[in-house]
Amino acid sequence: MRLGLALGYWGRGPDPDRLALAQEAERLGYDSVWTAEAWGSDAFTPLTWIAAHTSRIRLGTAVAQMAARSPTTTAMHALTLDHLSGGRMLLGLGLSGPQVVEGWYGRPFPKSPLTATREYVDVVRQVLRRESPVALDGRFHPLPYPGEDGTGLGKPLKSITHPLRADLPILLGAEGPKNIAQTARIADGWLPLYWSPTRTDVYEASLGESLREGFMVAPLVRATVCDDVGEGLLPVKAMLGFYIGGMGHAARNFHADLMGRMGYEEEARRVQELFLAGRREEAVLAVPDAFADEISLVGPRARIAERLQAWRKGPVTDLLVLTTDPHTLHTLADLNA
């Protein structure tokens, strides 16, 4: 099981320590470093900065939002960074949700998310293969553009720049059962948001009995080496409270739905209700410690070492460690050696 460092997205501004953390992860033997985007900092620019100051560690987006860019634009970003980094790029993509897609990007959330994702990946792969001009008779990402409001002058084009790798890995952030099943078919890896090593049965039907050789299963896991487990779980609960309560609508929240499928349906709805009512502190406290604990690695070194064994037994190939603490970074590297 390889280790990756997940840096997430910025808050109010850039963290000046993140580059040093990425460099230390490379020195410790971490395989990859990952950036994200929500509705603030983008995923590719910080990754490019890290690429310029490292030499070996692989560079991933977890995730770049599909609504933010056309698939050809995303392919341009990926192939450019792949060249500049010497073939270290890992392209992680995600649909996000209706609130972000329509509220921030000003475009409709696809009524058929599976089709939209499949078309997006198809176009990106066509660009990277560069076998012929890119064309797709698609519902969401048709190329050339066929709309009646167009000029009709569009023509299929092939990337001027020759991609460094036609097989640049594409991973998908998927939460719903059908989306996960499609990911196993069309992508090179899966980026689970919540992974519980004690509930792998939640995903077994979607992933299938056996995954292709080389297929990455790379969950994000918040890790904290500390003496007080309860205190260490508070940042995990704060994250869950925000995602389950704030990253969606009461009637449509993929994160809350996933928590429900993992056995905490009643608790998820309660967190949602409190958060949407403006009672955010109560929402965070309403997140069950048991749920926060099973999807994270928190506590003293010996406790984390014991729990890490469960993560190794399942299909996880890459553990993306979400931390800003150098001591935790070192401890995980030592325990996973």
C-alpha positions as a printed Julia matrix, in Angstrom:
337×3 Matrix{Float64}:
   0.0    0.0     0.0
   1.57   3.24   -1.17
   1.24   6.51    0.73
   0.17   9.83   -0.72
  -0.05  13.27    0.85
  -3.42  14.99    0.39
  -3.14  18.77    0.72
  -6.77  19.56   -0.12
  -7.72  23.07   -1.19
  -6.85  26.42    0.34
  -8.99  28.13    2.92
  -8.71  31.9     3.22
  -5.29  31.87    1.57
  -2.28  29.71    0.75
  -0.51  27.86    3.53
   3.22  28.72    3.3
   4.14  25.37    4.87
   2.51  23.15    2.25
   5.39  23.16   -0.2
   7.81  22.13    2.54
   5.37  19.4     3.58
   5.24  18.07    0.01
   9.02  18.1    -0.21
   9.27  16.25    3.1
   6.74  13.67    1.86
   8.94  13.08   -1.18
  12.01  12.69    1.05
  10.14  10.17    3.23
   9.23   8.05    0.22
   5.6    9.05   -0.26
   4.5    8.06   -3.74
   2.2   10.98   -4.51
   0.91  14.4    -3.48
  -2.62  15.62   -4.21
  -4.38  18.97   -4.45
  -8.09  19.78   -4.63
 -10.51  22.55   -5.54
 -13.94  23.66   -4.32
 -14.89  27.3    -4.98
 -11.64  29.11   -4.27
  -8.16  27.91   -5.18
  -7.83  25.68   -8.23
  -6.18  22.26   -8.25
  -3.65  22.59  -11.08
  -1.73  25.76  -10.17
  -0.54  24.6    -6.71
   0.34  21.23   -8.21
   2.49  22.93  -10.85
   4.28  24.89   -8.12
   4.97  21.66   -6.24
   6.15  19.99   -9.46
   8.75  22.72   -9.94
  10.17  22.09   -6.45
  10.19  18.28   -6.42
  11.69  15.61   -8.64
  10.13  12.2    -8.01
   6.79  12.33   -6.24
   3.72  11.84   -8.42
   1.26  14.73   -8.75
  -2.48  14.19   -8.49
  -5.71  16.17   -8.46
  -8.22  14.88   -5.92
 -10.27  16.19   -7.45
 -10.41  18.59  -10.38
 -14.06  19.47  -10.96
 -15.44  18.58  -14.38
 -17.8   21.54  -14.43
 -14.86  23.93  -14.1
 -13.43  23.08  -17.51
 -14.38  21.51  -20.78
 -12.82  18.05  -21.16
 -10.39  19.32  -23.78
  -9.27  22.1   -21.43
  -8.7   19.57  -18.65
  -6.71  17.4   -21.05
  -4.58  20.44  -21.93
  -3.85  21.08  -18.26
  -2.98  17.43  -17.66
  -0.72  16.93  -20.67
   1.07  20.23  -20.02
   1.82  19.39  -16.38
   2.76  15.84  -17.35
   5.41  17.22  -19.72
   6.72  19.79  -17.22
   6.98  17.2   -14.45
   8.53  14.43  -16.51
   5.49  12.15  -16.52
   4.32  12.44  -12.92
   0.71  13.56  -13.46
  -2.33  11.68  -12.09
  -5.62  13.17  -13.24
  -8.36  12.83  -10.63
 -11.79  14.09  -11.71
 -15.11  14.58   -9.99
 -18.58  15.87  -10.89
 -19.12  17.8    -7.64
 -22.82  18.45   -6.86
 -25.72  20.55   -8.11
 -25.15  23.35   -5.6
 -21.57  23.94   -6.76
 -22.08  23.21  -10.45
 -25.07  25.5   -10.78
 -24.24  28.0    -8.04
 -20.55  28.51   -8.77
 -19.99  27.43  -12.36
 -23.35  28.6   -13.66
 -24.17  25.52  -15.68
 -26.79  22.8   -15.25
 -25.91  19.73  -13.23
 -26.23  16.81  -15.68
 -29.48  14.88  -15.43
 -27.51  11.78  -16.4
 -24.28  12.03  -14.39
 -23.01   8.65  -15.57
 -23.29   9.63  -19.21
 -21.72  13.03  -18.59
 -18.77  11.43  -16.8
 -18.31   8.77  -19.45
 -18.29  11.36  -22.25
 -15.86  13.57  -20.35
 -13.39  10.73  -19.85
 -13.79   9.7   -23.5
 -12.82  13.15  -24.74
  -9.84  13.43  -22.39
  -8.57  10.04  -23.52
  -8.97  11.0   -27.19
  -6.83  14.09  -26.62
  -4.15  12.09  -24.82
  -4.05   9.3   -27.41
  -3.79  11.82  -30.26
  -4.68   9.15  -32.79
  -7.13  11.34  -34.72
  -8.98  14.65  -34.4
 -11.22  14.69  -31.34
 -14.87  14.09  -32.13
 -17.81  12.89  -30.08
 -21.49  12.58  -30.87
 -22.29  13.21  -27.22
 -25.21  14.45  -25.19
 -23.17  16.6   -22.8
 -19.78  17.07  -24.47
 -20.34  16.94  -28.24
 -17.42  17.87  -30.44
 -17.51  19.78  -32.72
 -20.3   21.87  -31.19
 -23.58  21.08  -33.01
 -25.93  23.58  -31.37
 -28.26  25.75  -33.39
 -26.72  28.85  -31.79
 -23.3   27.94  -33.22
 -21.81  28.95  -36.57
 -21.54  25.4   -37.88
 -17.89  26.09  -38.71
 -16.36  23.96  -35.97
 -14.05  21.19  -37.1
 -12.49  18.27  -35.25
  -8.99  19.15  -34.04
  -6.01  17.2   -32.78
  -3.75  18.51  -30.03
  -0.85  20.54  -31.39
   1.27  19.32  -28.48
   2.08  15.63  -28.48
   1.17  14.28  -25.03
   4.0   12.7   -23.14
   1.84   9.68  -22.22
  -1.25   8.42  -23.99
  -2.03   6.33  -20.91
  -1.83   9.14  -18.34
  -3.84   7.72  -15.4
  -7.38   9.01  -14.93
  -9.07   8.5   -11.56
 -12.63   9.37  -10.62
 -14.14  10.54   -7.38
 -17.35   8.53   -7.24
 -19.8    7.97   -4.39
 -22.98   6.36   -5.75
 -23.02   2.6    -6.44
 -23.59   2.96  -10.2
 -20.94   5.67  -10.46
 -18.43   3.48   -8.64
 -19.24   0.54  -10.92
 -18.7    2.72  -14.0
 -15.44   4.01  -12.54
 -14.17   0.44  -12.26
 -14.93   0.0   -15.98
 -13.68   3.22  -17.56
 -11.05   4.72  -15.24
  -7.59   3.8   -13.99
  -8.49   4.37  -10.38
 -11.08   5.39   -7.82
 -10.85   8.16   -5.22
 -13.29   7.27   -2.4
 -14.2   10.2    -0.16
 -15.08   8.03    2.84
 -13.53   4.61    3.16
 -14.08   2.3     6.09
 -11.86  -0.8     6.17
 -14.52  -2.47    8.33
 -17.32  -1.91    5.79
 -15.77  -2.92    2.48
 -19.02  -4.76    1.71
 -20.57  -1.34    1.01
 -18.47  -1.2    -2.16
 -17.99  -4.85   -3.15
 -20.98  -5.1    -5.48
 -19.97  -1.91   -7.32
 -16.28  -2.73   -7.61
 -16.84  -6.3    -8.76
 -15.12  -9.42   -7.57
 -11.76  -8.53   -9.06
 -10.32  -5.25  -10.26
  -7.99  -4.85  -13.19
  -4.3   -5.11  -12.43
  -2.93  -1.66  -11.71
  -6.33  -0.16  -10.85
  -5.85   2.33   -8.01
  -8.15   2.48   -5.0
  -6.98   5.64   -3.25
  -9.14   6.86   -0.35
  -8.45  10.09    1.49
  -7.92   9.53    5.2
  -7.41  12.26    7.8
  -4.57  11.19   10.09
  -3.45  12.65   13.41
  -0.95  11.21   15.87
  -2.15  12.37   19.3
  -2.79  11.14   22.83
  -6.47  12.14   23.05
  -8.55  10.29   20.45
 -11.66  12.36   21.12
  -9.81  15.61   20.59
  -8.08  14.24   17.51
 -11.42  13.33   15.97
 -12.79  16.87   16.18
 -11.24  18.01   12.84
 -12.64  14.86   11.22
 -16.09  15.63   12.59
 -15.79  19.26   11.47
 -15.0   18.09    7.94
 -17.88  15.63    7.97
 -20.27  18.22    9.35
 -19.39  20.6     6.53
 -19.63  18.01    3.76
 -22.75  16.28    5.04
 -24.48  19.47    6.12
 -23.17  22.16    3.79
 -22.0   20.51    0.56
 -25.46  19.84   -0.79
 -29.16  20.43   -0.49
 -31.51  18.85    2.04
 -33.13  16.9    -0.78
 -29.92  16.04   -2.66
 -26.66  15.54   -0.84
 -24.39  12.77   -2.12
 -22.21  12.86    1.01
 -25.15  12.41    3.36
 -26.47   9.59    1.16
 -23.11   7.8     1.37
 -23.01   8.13    5.15
 -26.49   6.61    5.19
 -25.39   3.64    3.09
 -22.56   3.1     5.57
 -25.05   2.57    8.38
 -25.58   6.08    9.71
 -28.66   7.27    7.85
 -30.49   8.75   10.84
 -27.35  10.49   12.11
 -26.61  11.91    8.66
 -30.05  13.5     8.39
 -29.68  14.97   11.87
 -26.33  16.53   10.97
 -27.93  17.94    7.83
 -30.87  19.42    9.7
 -28.66  21.14   12.28
 -26.23  22.52    9.71
 -28.93  23.88    7.42
 -30.62  25.48   10.43
 -27.44  27.44   11.09
 -26.51  25.37   14.15
 -23.11  24.39   12.82
 -21.36  23.62   16.08
 -24.19  21.3    17.06
 -24.01  19.68   13.63
 -20.32  18.9    14.11
 -20.93  17.45   17.55
 -23.79  15.34   16.16
 -21.4   13.47   13.86
 -20.94  10.08   15.57
 -17.46   9.51   16.95
 -17.68   5.93   15.7
 -18.15   7.03   12.09
 -15.42   9.66   12.25
 -13.08   7.11   13.8
 -13.58   4.3    11.31
 -12.77   6.48    8.29
  -9.68   8.1     9.82
  -6.42   7.21   11.56
  -6.36   9.07   14.86
  -4.69   8.44   18.2
  -1.36   7.3    19.66
   1.21   5.65   17.43
   0.4    2.13   18.67
  -3.32   2.58   17.98
  -2.69   3.84   14.46
  -0.25   0.97   13.81
  -2.89  -1.56   14.82
  -5.66   0.06   12.79
  -3.43   0.42    9.74
  -3.45  -3.36    9.37
  -7.14  -3.28    8.46
  -6.49  -0.79    5.68
  -3.86  -3.08    4.19
  -6.16  -6.13    4.08
  -8.66  -4.69    1.59
  -8.33  -3.45   -1.99
  -6.74  -0.11   -1.05
  -3.6    0.49   -3.14
  -2.87   4.07   -2.11
  -3.62   5.76    1.22
  -3.91   9.51    0.7
  -3.03  11.01    4.07
  -4.75  14.3     4.82
  -2.54  16.08    7.35
  -0.52  19.24    7.86
   1.47  17.76   10.75
   5.07  16.7     9.94
   5.13  14.31   12.92
   2.07  12.46   11.6
   3.63  12.42    8.13
   6.79  10.82    9.55
   4.88   8.33   11.7
   2.78   7.01    8.8
   5.89   6.65    6.63
   7.62   4.69    9.4
   4.62   2.43   10.08
   4.07   1.71    6.38
   7.73   0.93    5.65
